[in-house]
Amino acid sequence: MEKKTHNYRYIEWKTPDEMHFSSLQWKSELNFIKDEHRFFEDMLKEYTLPILESQLFSRVKELIEQLNLSRKDLKLLENRVAQHINKLRELLENLDEQREGREYRKEHKEILNDFIHYSRQYKRLKRDIFEVVGKAIKQQKQKRLLA
Amino acid sequence: MNRNTSKPFSANEKEIERLLKENRRWKERLTFFKEEITFLNLYLSAEIFQKDVPNLYERLQLFYDDLQNIKLECLDLTTQVHNHRYDIEGILECEDISCEVFYHQEHLKLKQKVQDFAKKFRKFKSEIYSYTGPLLRRTSNEP
């Protein structure tokens, strides 16, 4: 999907404290997604019998690959957020604050953009997982009723 | 705590548009939560867990009951967000500042409610993942 770049002009008004708070929120959200990745991967890999029976196997394989890609993207974003958090500490001690502050805000906007883009992509992947696993569960239930 | 960018609110069309945009974002978020709730409903009642796990069904039932409450809360919040849209549009018709301030405060309160709900739901999902994840039936090991 094409990545739209927004300007997020309101970042100009954010205080360092507010930017720091946003960065911590990104970090916490990414941590949660990491756990969720593990859960979905377990579900897709372990819950194989009904998936094989429902003939959704190739679709599931694709989803596992997408999960792997999503995990790699998450790692990159996580590193950038961690560096961004550390940079703020350095920035507050730096004398050349004005120029550094501009750069920091620019970076904050870039990460915000990428974070939003990542979240959208991840939501789509989750929707696909819900659809496929949901189908397999429903088919399994129907089979049990008919058996 | 509300950490909104501390720019004073003034009721002009640009600001109203910003509030409406925020309102749309909450709506999208809640719609996605509803999809997650539907999936978790199906997941918790599926026969995909290992057999002979002590208290498994009791635990699943507790999760299921909590999920029904979360679902109701989500629906209620969706209605509030939907209705709040008309309040935002009405701000331009306010005749004094206290009226504008009142609706803006309501906006911030609702924002906090959506954030609190998201946090609570995330915690609940984490509990489901960590309890049920290891209990998924391993096809290779179990008939």
Chai-1 contact restraints between the chains, C-beta under 6 A:
chainA,res_idxA,chainB,res_idxB,connection_type,confidence,min_distance_angstrom,max_distance_angstrom,comment,restraint_id
A,Y10,B,T5,contact,1.0,0.0,6.0,A-B,restraint_1
A,W13,B,T5,contact,1.0,0.0,6.0,A-B,restraint_2
A,W13,B,K7,contact,1.0,0.0,6.0,A-B,restraint_3
A,K14,B,T5,contact,1.0,0.0,6.0,A-B,restraint_4
A,E18,B,R3,contact,1.0,0.0,6.0,A-B,restraint_5
A,F21,B,R3,contact,1.0,0.0,6.0,A-B,restraint_6
A,F32,B,R122,contact,1.0,0.0,6.0,A-B,restraint_7
A,F39,B,Y129,contact,1.0,0.0,6.0,A-B,restraint_8
A,F39,B,G133,contact,1.0,0.0,6.0,A-B,restraint_9
A,D42,B,G133,contact,1.0,0.0,6.0,A-B,restraint_10
A,D42,B,L136,contact,1.0,0.0,6.0,A-B,restraint_11
A,E46,B,L136,contact,1.0,0.0,6.0,A-B,restraint_12
A,E46,B,R138,contact,1.0,0.0,6.0,A-B,restraint_13
A,Y47,B,I48,contact,1.0,0.0,6.0,A-B,restraint_14
A,Y47,B,L136,contact,1.0,0.0,6.0,A-B,restraint_15
A,T48,B,T139,contact,1.0,0.0,6.0,A-B,restraint_16
A,L49,B,T139,contact,1.0,0.0,6.0,A-B,restraint_17
A,F130,B,F39,contact,1.0,0.0,6.0,A-B,restraint_18
A,G134,B,L42,contact,1.0,0.0,6.0,A-B,restraint_19
A,I137,B,L42,contact,1.0,0.0,6.0,A-B,restraint_20
A,I137,B,A46,contact,1.0,0.0,6.0,A-B,restraint_21
